């Protein structure tokens, strides 16, 4: 990754840390997201849980044993990892958690091949990513700096002469929806059992403004907004803004 991308990444991490510290609603929402993820862990007795792209590393509040990693070092992280070339030995990891990471893979199939290598049989990849619905088009379209790229081709595998060290910045927020909801690459997932694909009407998150956007409701109204979410949940084509995917290595 070139120095400019590194600087942008680090600046964003530091900005996110500031917003996290001064926005209690965000901490409450992310705890709920992390609890959803924790409920999908493989529960293998010899567990080694790894999060890729940990950012500010807040998952430990819910999953204390989770190893937090990212492309670049930071004091709160445990180690650096490149998703295309992980340092873990074959069959040594029970669970890989990807929170807002999948849509940054320029070559998602290549990443999944590496995940298959390091996972134990029955180990899981848990993906939490944007979901593109009618509301999602608004939340992740004009209101978000990263592209949805709904009509851009997805390059499943890296070219033969490509090296993981050549990883560059890439974002296509619609990719998880295209791969796991629209099933555009279903024939490429033969190594995986698709345990679950949940489209979540995460209104509380969408209206929170995320890290940097304006908060559209008071923190005290969080339970009310969550109750509204339950009413909207049966209509994912319109209201789903989050996607929870669980893949299990066969």
Phi, psi and omega in degrees: 000136185286160184304326180296317177297320178299314181297317179298317179299313182294320178298319180294318179301314181295322177295317178299322178299318179296315180295321180300317184289330184254007183233087182302326180300319180298318180296322179293316181295314182293328176298318177298319177298315181294329176292322175299318179294315181301326180292345182258002180297152185293338181062028178289143184296326179260058189285143169222099185264128184232131171256131175260138181068051188288346178062242181273000169074032185275000183292338182297340178298331183249323180241085189299332184269003184291131176277120185263126183225161174201172179295330185236148182286148170212154187302330184271355181267159183270325178192167177264144180213142170255121186300336180276346182211073185287151182276354185283147179286163181303133174065028185255350186250137179270324185213136173244126181251129180235099180260111182056042181242322187304322184286358174263002179274113174293330181233077186298325179294323177294319177298317181294327175298319179292323178295319178300321180298313188275343183280146170290156171304130184084358176290161189236147166253123181246115186251126176236113192215169174302145173246131183262107173238191175298315176292322179299327177298328178281312185296318185257000178267257184295341183266006184224140183287337181273146182285151170283321177057043185296334184247009176274142179295144174263123177270105190293315183242145176291150175296157187299331182265008182278145178242143178304331179294346179269011178306130179234174182290134179210142176211132175209091190296342180274356189296318181295320177297317181294320184283316191254337176263308178281346174059042181291339181235033183302327181285353179260003185253028185298336181280356189236143165267123178277099185288319186201141170227104184248124173264125191245129177279076186277063181298322181301321178288312183303319182275355178281343185084003181060215182287316191245348182277171180288139177280122189265359176211153181290151182304325181296340181273003182307313179300324179294316180295323177296324177294322177295322177306317182298326178290324182278341188305324181290001184236064187294330180298334181262316195248348184293129177237356178226147182234128177244115183242134177238119176249140179237130180292128180288000000 
